[in-house]
Amino acid sequence: MDAIDERISELVSAHRPELEQLIRRAVDRELEHLIEAEFARRGSGSSETATSAAVATAKVCRDCGRTLPVSSFEKHRLVCRECRARQREQRRQAEADAEPPRPGDYGG
C-alpha cells in the first residue's frame, strides 16, 4: 500500500496545476447550480435569469483562467488584481535587470 500512496503523491505533485484548475471548474459549476436552485426556490423567474445573475457576479481572468468574483477585478479590466500585481512586479524586475541606456543611444 505504501508504494501506491507514493505513486499517487508523485502524480498529484506532477499535475497539481491541472488538478487545481479542474477542481475550480467543478466547484464553479456546482456553485452555479446551487445559485440557480436558490433563485428557483425563491421564485425569481426562469433559470435563464438565474444564470445571467450568476454570471454577472463572477468573471474569468484572461491571464490565470480562474473564475473569480467581480470584486477581484478593477473596473473595466479583464485580468484579476492578483495577476495584474504579478505582471507589474515582472515589469519592474525586467526594467531593473535591463541595461541602462548609454550616452548616444536614442532608443530608435
C-alpha positions, 0 to 999 in steps of 0.5 A: 500500500505504501508504494501506491500512496507514493505513486499517487503523491508523485502524480498529484505533485506532477499535475497539481496545476491541472488538478487545481484548475479542474477542481475550480471548474467543478466547484464553479459549476456546482456553485452555479447550480446551487445559485440557480436552485436558490433563485428557483426556490425563491421564485425569481423567474426562469433559470435563464435569469438565474444564470445571467445573475450568476454570471454577472457576479463572477468573471474569468481572468484572461491571464490565470483562467480562474473564475473569480468574483467581480470584486477581484477585478478593477473596473473595466479590466479583464485580468484579476488584481492578483495577476495584474500585481504579478505582471507589474512586479515582472515589469519592474524586475525586467526594467531593473535587470535591463541595461541602462541606456548609454550616452548616444543611444536614442532608443530608435 
